[in-house]
Amino acid sequence: MNSLRHFPLGEPFPVSPHAVISSLPTMEDVRGYEEHDPRVMDALKSGYPRFVVHAFVQKLIEFYQQREGLVGHAAVLVDGRRAADDLLAELGGQVSKWQVEEGIYLVCCDVSAEDLAKRLRKYVQHLGCGIYSRQAEDLLIKHGLLARAFEEAHVAGNVLVDVERVLADQIGCRAADVLLASSGMNAFYAGFRAVQEFQRTRGRRAWLQLGWLYLDSGCVLQEFLGDGETLDYSYDVLDVDAIIAKIRSYGESLAAVVVECPTNPLIRVCEVHRIAEAVREQGGVMVIDPTIASVLNVDVLPCADLLVTSLTKYASIEGDIMIGALAVNPDSPYYADLIGRTSRYHVPPYVRDLQRLAHELQDAPAVVAQMNTNAARLCTFLTGHPAVKQVYCAGCSDHVEEVSKGDVSVGSVISIELSGDMEKFYDTIRVIKGPSFGVRFTLLCPFMYLAHYDLVTTAPGRAFLASVGLDPELIRISIGAEDYASIEAVFAEALDFCLL
């Protein structure tokens, strides 16, 4: 597998119809992707599945539209009646649903209603409730529209039970406390709804976000809070005294505190134990997302009432599965109130995604350990290179020992600010470039451009980013398990060039 090379625009990696990463090799391509340039969009036959409609899913949508007489409508495919009903509740009477398979719904609106169609697609993105490539593949095969291709998977026994057991061991709980979801975003949404529903019964309506949450997690908090519910922010996760003072200021109105640990994209580890203690004292729910390092590397459940995570990263080391999980801390005083509510909102993973995950989990611990080792070594190299102005990694955080399972590197993700020309570096480096992380091959992305293009392209947006300590030109790197010397050589080449 030659992963340290240039990848043409739109090439997926790994070589699989289910790859979640497609190449955006230049900054011109990144801008074209964000601006929906036909040159770029036509080249992307796949991509991160919540953002790019997979070719299998699109073909299936068109088949159902033809069959149901809905050609000319904007449409999405949604897994589960609850998710379809949530979309209708949010978007009103101009949206309709059609059950096209057992448990599968085509949700449509008039194609001329452009703003409504955009909101429909965005809500599916935020809820993580769409169907993904393996399920679409099987339905296309069922209808005689596609031939089956072979892929390795674990099919013996009860694969759901097997995966839950492995994850429970990594998280530090019982298998009964783990709920698998169709994506990390759906796990977050289900957890959010469970906490919201519970805390509303107690009259608690104040939510606090710590640090810079992943784009769609932040959107869920912004879009789905109801009347009387508020959302506040503490962007500096290292100023714990200020955070605790704010938590205490809410009194009995505190509903929940939401934090990523480590944070994305600055890979910081806060004093999560102190924060959790303050949240518990106030009667709030502590929600922690450890995706940036994964449950394979950090132990944060003791600080959480609810843990939510993407398994597309680290657990799916090949980068070809959309799947997530949430876990309720059995020692939480709210365990009984949350454990049942989470299952009302989640979308279960498709069986073939589970089977593929079970197969990859067999190798994941060893591969992730090599990724961690490579990341620690590359961090040292980057810190000493003149083209690098700042390096962010979990191992550089003062409180990393509080959550690390052992290796202080804590994950494979590093972010850097450059002294040299970011665009020259990005266009030159010989790795695949696109969203996602935590896979066996090295990849990187210009994080703020892909996650917050609206901010990096306006003066007020850039001023806001500066006010919260985020460089618009930040590069987020996910270090793979390749030979370390080869990884370092690729980075040295691009960093040296960007200084010219």
Secondary structure as UniProt FT lines:
FT   TURN            9..10
FT   TURN            17..18
FT   HELIX           27..34
FT   TURN            35..36
FT   HELIX           38..41
FT   TURN            42..43
FT   TURN            49..51
FT   HELIX           55..68
FT   TURN            71..72
FT   STRAND          73..79
FT   HELIX           81..91
FT   HELIX           92..94
FT   STRAND          96..101
FT   TURN            102..103
FT   STRAND          104..110
FT   TURN            111..112
FT   HELIX           114..127
FT   HELIX           133..142
FT   TURN            143..144
FT   HELIX           159..171
FT   HELIX           175..177
FT   STRAND          178..181
FT   HELIX           184..200
FT   TURN            201..203
FT   STRAND          206..210
FT   HELIX           215..224
FT   TURN            227..228
FT   STRAND          230..234
FT   TURN            237..238
FT   HELIX           240..249
FT   HELIX           251..253
FT   STRAND          254..260
FT   TURN            264..266
FT   HELIX           272..281
FT   TURN            282..283
FT   STRAND          285..289
FT   TURN            291..293
FT   TURN            295..297
FT   HELIX           301..303
FT   STRAND          306..310
FT   TURN            312..315
FT   TURN            317..318
FT   STRAND          324..328
FT   TURN            330..331
FT   TURN            333..334
FT   HELIX           335..345
FT   HELIX           351..361
FT   TURN            362..363
FT   HELIX           364..383
FT   TURN            386..387
FT   STRAND          388..392
FT   HELIX           394..396
FT   TURN            398..399
FT   HELIX           400..402
FT   TURN            408..409
FT   STRAND          413..418
FT   HELIX           422..428
FT   STRAND          432..433
FT   STRAND          443..445
FT   HELIX           447..451
FT   HELIX           453..456
FT   HELIX           459..467
FT   TURN            468..469
FT   TURN            472..473
FT   STRAND          475..478
FT   HELIX           484..498
//
